[in-house]
Amino acid sequence: MKTMAGLSHKKSNLIADGPLVTTKADDPWYLRVMEWMLYVIAMWSLAWPVYRAFLNVEIENNEGWNAYFADAAMGKMPLYPSADQLITNNYPPLSFYIVGFVGRLVGDPVLGGRLLSLIAIAAIATAIALSVRRLGGSRMAARISAVFFLATTGRFYVSYAGMNEPQLLSEAIMTFGFLGFLIARSNDRGYVGPVLVMALAGFVKHNIIAMPLTAFLWLGLHRRREAVKCFCVATIAVITGFAICYALFGRNFFLNILSPRQYSLFCVSERQGRFDLVC
């Protein structure tokens, strides 16, 4: 009993003096090695999407679909076809105008959309790093977070990297809107502007809900008056956007946007498997 008591007393002294081991997360050398390994993975995995973007080959079959409606946005045909047509456009309009404009500059809407996708990847990584810093993370944590996104995108989502598809473009706008929200949170003012940016991102592609929901949830818990104001502003912005779309495209806009879509539990499980691999 005395021996056990002595060991317990010795252990308590060691704990009181400080931690017995240093965790790897606190080891600068370990973090530096991790950072450079992620740089290597990111450069290796993104090399092919960057090279592929300039090849005259189809990445996914919806590249041509997006290019078709980018041309339509430039006045070549109706952006939202009537119900008797054999094609439907169930995306919001902004991405087609952006890609169509860039496509005119580079001479090809497919290449324009691919270049925007690559730029969006870099923009999202930048916004991630700035967000980590805004949340109190170190410079190394910010760099690791950004390069982790680059490596993950290049390794597991290669079909989206450098493809003519507005998903990453919308994600980039939404991510900078969320960064603006974090800045407003630090200053405790100016929440309306970031909410408007996130609403704008929804008119590029309308399936990104996690960041605006997070912003409104935090506002609802900590700044209820600001939450009500931002909700009213966002509602007005969305209604105004729909009104403009109706004025420009008529009822065909709503017939196309609200057209039935196919959902697959298999695709959900497949993407969940990718997240498990990442973790």
C-alpha positions as CSV (number, residue, x, y, z in Angstrom):
1,M,0.0,0.0,0.0
2,K,2.8,2.4,0.8
3,T,4.4,1.6,-2.5
4,M,1.2,2.3,-4.4
5,A,0.7,5.5,-2.4
6,G,4.3,6.6,-3.2
7,L,3.8,5.9,-6.9
8,S,0.5,7.9,-6.9
9,H,2.2,10.8,-5.1
10,K,5.1,10.7,-7.6
11,K,2.7,10.7,-10.6
12,S,0.7,13.6,-9.2
13,N,3.9,15.6,-8.8
14,L,4.8,14.9,-12.4
15,I,1.4,15.9,-13.7
16,A,1.5,19.1,-11.5
17,D,5.0,20.0,-13.0
18,G,3.7,19.8,-16.5
19,P,2.7,17.4,-19.3
20,L,4.6,14.2,-19.5
21,V,4.6,14.2,-23.3
22,T,4.2,16.8,-26.0
23,T,1.4,16.1,-28.4
24,K,2.2,16.1,-32.1
25,A,-0.2,19.0,-32.7
26,D,2.0,21.2,-30.6
27,D,5.2,20.1,-32.3
28,P,6.4,22.7,-34.8
29,W,8.6,20.2,-36.7
30,Y,5.7,17.8,-37.1
31,L,3.4,20.6,-38.3
32,R,6.0,21.8,-40.8
33,V,6.4,18.3,-42.2
34,M,2.7,17.9,-42.5
35,E,2.4,21.2,-44.2
36,W,5.0,20.4,-46.8
37,M,3.6,16.9,-47.4
38,L,0.2,18.5,-48.1
39,Y,1.9,20.9,-50.5
40,V,3.4,18.0,-52.4
41,I,0.0,16.1,-52.5
42,A,-1.8,19.3,-53.6
43,M,0.7,20.1,-56.4
44,W,0.8,16.4,-57.6
45,S,-3.0,16.0,-57.5
46,L,-3.9,19.3,-59.1
47,A,-1.3,19.1,-61.9
48,W,-3.6,16.9,-64.0
49,P,-6.7,19.1,-63.6
50,V,-4.7,22.2,-64.6
51,Y,-3.2,20.5,-67.6
52,R,-6.5,18.9,-68.6
53,A,-8.3,22.3,-68.5
54,F,-6.6,23.3,-71.8
55,L,-7.3,20.0,-73.6
56,N,-10.0,19.8,-76.2
57,V,-11.6,16.8,-74.4
58,E,-14.8,16.5,-72.4
59,I,-14.4,16.1,-68.7
60,E,-18.1,15.5,-67.8
61,N,-21.2,15.5,-70.1
62,N,-22.6,18.6,-68.4
63,E,-19.7,20.8,-69.6
64,G,-21.4,21.1,-73.0
65,W,-24.7,21.8,-71.3
66,N,-23.2,24.7,-69.3
67,A,-21.5,26.0,-72.5
68,Y,-24.8,25.8,-74.4
69,F,-26.5,28.0,-71.9
70,A,-23.5,30.3,-71.5
71,D,-23.9,31.0,-75.2
72,A,-27.7,31.5,-74.6
73,A,-26.9,34.1,-72.0
74,M,-25.0,36.0,-74.6
75,G,-28.1,36.4,-76.7
76,K,-27.9,33.4,-79.0
77,M,-31.1,31.7,-77.8
78,P,-33.5,31.8,-74.8
79,L,-31.7,31.1,-71.5
80,Y,-34.8,29.3,-70.1
81,P,-36.5,27.2,-72.8
82,S,-40.3,26.9,-73.0
83,A,-42.0,23.8,-71.8
84,D,-42.3,22.3,-75.3
85,Q,-38.5,22.2,-75.8
86,L,-36.5,19.1,-75.3
87,I,-33.9,20.7,-72.9
88,T,-34.3,22.3,-69.5
89,N,-32.2,24.8,-67.6
90,N,-32.6,24.3,-63.8
91,Y,-29.6,26.5,-62.8
92,P,-29.9,30.1,-61.7
93,P,-28.8,32.6,-64.4
94,L,-25.7,34.4,-63.0
95,S,-23.1,31.7,-63.8
96,F,-24.1,31.6,-67.4
97,Y,-23.6,35.4,-67.8
98,I,-20.2,35.2,-66.0
99,V,-19.0,32.2,-68.0
100,G,-20.4,33.6,-71.3
101,F,-18.5,36.9,-70.7
102,V,-15.2,35.1,-69.9
103,G,-15.8,32.8,-72.8
104,R,-16.0,35.7,-75.2
105,L,-12.7,37.0,-73.8
106,V,-10.9,33.6,-74.3
107,G,-12.8,32.5,-77.3
108,D,-14.5,29.4,-75.8
109,P,-17.1,29.1,-73.1
110,V,-15.9,25.7,-72.0
111,L,-12.3,27.0,-71.5
112,G,-13.8,30.1,-69.8
113,G,-15.7,28.0,-67.3
114,R,-12.7,25.8,-66.7
115,L,-10.5,28.8,-65.9
116,L,-13.1,30.2,-63.6
117,S,-13.2,26.8,-61.8
118,L,-9.4,26.8,-61.3
119,I,-9.5,30.4,-60.1
120,A,-12.3,29.5,-57.7
121,I,-10.2,26.7,-56.1
122,A,-7.5,29.2,-55.3
123,A,-10.0,31.7,-54.0
124,I,-11.7,29.2,-51.7
125,A,-8.3,28.2,-50.3
126,T,-7.5,31.8,-49.7
127,A,-10.8,32.4,-47.9
128,I,-10.3,29.3,-45.8
129,A,-6.9,30.6,-44.6
130,L,-8.2,34.0,-43.9
131,S,-11.2,32.5,-42.0
132,V,-8.9,30.4,-39.8
133,R,-6.9,33.5,-39.0
134,R,-10.1,35.4,-38.2
135,L,-11.2,32.6,-35.9
136,G,-7.9,32.8,-33.9
137,G,-5.8,30.2,-35.6
138,S,-2.1,30.6,-36.2
139,R,-0.5,31.3,-39.6
140,M,0.6,27.7,-39.9
141,A,-2.9,26.5,-39.1
142,A,-4.2,28.8,-41.8
143,R,-1.7,27.5,-44.3
144,I,-2.4,23.9,-43.4
145,S,-6.2,24.4,-43.7
146,A,-5.9,26.0,-47.1
147,V,-3.5,23.4,-48.5
148,F,-5.6,20.6,-47.0
149,F,-8.5,21.9,-49.1
150,L,-6.4,22.0,-52.2
151,A,-5.1,18.5,-51.7
152,T,-8.5,17.1,-50.9
153,T,-10.1,18.7,-54.0
154,G,-7.3,17.5,-56.3
155,R,-7.3,14.0,-54.9
156,F,-11.0,13.2,-54.2
157,Y,-13.0,15.7,-56.3
158,V,-10.9,15.8,-59.5
159,S,-14.0,15.8,-61.7
160,Y,-15.0,19.2,-60.3
161,A,-11.5,20.7,-60.4
162,G,-11.0,22.7,-63.6
163,M,-14.4,21.6,-65.0
164,N,-16.9,24.0,-66.7
165,E,-19.4,23.8,-63.9
166,P,-20.5,26.7,-61.6
167,Q,-20.3,24.7,-58.3
168,L,-16.9,25.9,-57.3
169,L,-17.5,29.4,-58.6
170,S,-20.6,29.7,-56.3
171,E,-18.6,28.1,-53.4
172,A,-15.9,30.8,-53.8
173,I,-18.4,33.6,-53.7
174,M,-20.2,32.0,-50.7
175,T,-16.9,31.4,-48.9
176,F,-15.9,35.0,-49.2
177,G,-19.4,36.0,-48.0
178,F,-18.9,33.8,-45.0
179,L,-15.4,35.4,-44.4
180,G,-17.1,38.7,-44.4
181,F,-19.6,37.4,-41.8
182,L,-16.6,36.4,-39.6
183,I,-15.1,39.9,-40.0
184,A,-18.5,41.4,-39.1
185,R,-18.7,39.1,-36.1
186,S,-15.3,40.3,-34.9
187,N,-16.3,43.9,-35.3
188,D,-19.9,43.3,-34.1
189,R,-21.3,45.3,-37.0
190,G,-21.8,45.1,-40.7
191,Y,-23.6,41.8,-41.0
192,V,-25.9,42.8,-43.8
193,G,-23.2,43.1,-46.5
194,P,-21.9,39.5,-46.1
195,V,-25.5,38.2,-46.1
196,L,-26.1,39.9,-49.4
197,V,-23.0,38.3,-50.9
198,M,-24.2,34.9,-49.8
199,A,-27.6,35.6,-51.3
200,L,-25.8,36.6,-54.5
201,A,-23.9,33.2,-54.5
202,G,-27.3,31.5,-54.5
203,F,-28.1,33.0,-57.9
204,V,-24.9,31.4,-59.2
205,K,-25.8,27.9,-57.9
206,H,-28.6,27.3,-55.4
207,N,-27.4,24.2,-53.5
208,I,-25.0,25.7,-51.0
209,I,-26.8,26.1,-47.7
210,A,-24.4,25.2,-44.9
211,M,-22.6,28.6,-44.6
212,P,-25.7,30.8,-44.6
213,L,-27.4,28.5,-42.2
214,T,-24.4,28.6,-39.9
215,A,-24.4,32.4,-40.1
216,F,-28.1,32.7,-39.3
217,L,-27.8,30.2,-36.5
218,W,-25.1,32.1,-34.8
219,L,-26.9,35.4,-35.3
220,G,-30.1,33.8,-33.8
221,L,-28.2,32.6,-30.8
222,H,-26.1,35.6,-30.1
223,R,-27.5,38.7,-32.0
224,R,-31.2,38.2,-32.4
225,R,-31.9,41.7,-33.5
226,E,-29.2,41.5,-36.2
227,A,-30.6,38.1,-37.2
228,V,-34.1,39.5,-37.8
229,K,-32.6,42.4,-39.8
230,C,-30.4,40.1,-41.9
231,F,-33.3,37.7,-42.5
232,C,-35.5,40.6,-43.7
233,V,-32.7,41.9,-46.0
234,A,-32.0,38.4,-47.4
235,T,-35.7,37.8,-48.0
236,I,-36.0,41.1,-49.9
237,A,-32.8,40.3,-51.9
238,V,-34.1,36.9,-52.9
239,I,-37.5,38.2,-53.8
240,T,-36.0,41.0,-55.8
241,G,-33.7,38.5,-57.6
242,F,-36.7,36.4,-58.5
243,A,-38.6,39.4,-59.7
244,I,-35.7,40.4,-62.0
245,C,-35.6,36.9,-63.3
246,Y,-39.3,36.9,-64.0
247,A,-39.0,40.3,-65.7
248,L,-36.2,39.0,-67.9
249,F,-37.2,35.4,-68.6
250,G,-40.9,35.2,-67.8
251,R,-42.7,32.2,-66.3
252,N,-40.2,29.9,-68.1
253,F,-37.7,30.7,-65.4
254,F,-39.8,29.1,-62.7
255,L,-40.9,26.2,-64.9
256,N,-37.2,25.4,-65.5
257,I,-35.9,26.0,-62.0
258,L,-38.7,24.0,-60.4
259,S,-38.5,21.1,-62.8
260,P,-38.2,17.7,-61.2
261,R,-34.8,16.4,-60.2
262,Q,-33.5,12.9,-59.6
263,Y,-32.0,12.2,-56.1
264,S,-29.9,9.1,-55.4
265,L,-29.1,7.6,-52.0
266,F,-26.3,5.7,-53.7
267,C,-24.6,9.0,-54.6
268,V,-25.0,10.2,-51.0
269,S,-23.3,7.1,-49.7
270,E,-20.6,7.3,-52.3
271,R,-19.7,10.8,-51.3
272,Q,-19.9,9.9,-47.6
273,G,-17.3,7.2,-48.4
274,R,-15.0,9.9,-49.8
275,F,-15.4,12.0,-46.6
276,D,-14.4,8.9,-44.6
277,L,-11.3,8.5,-46.7
278,V,-10.4,12.1,-46.2
279,C,-10.8,11.8,-42.5
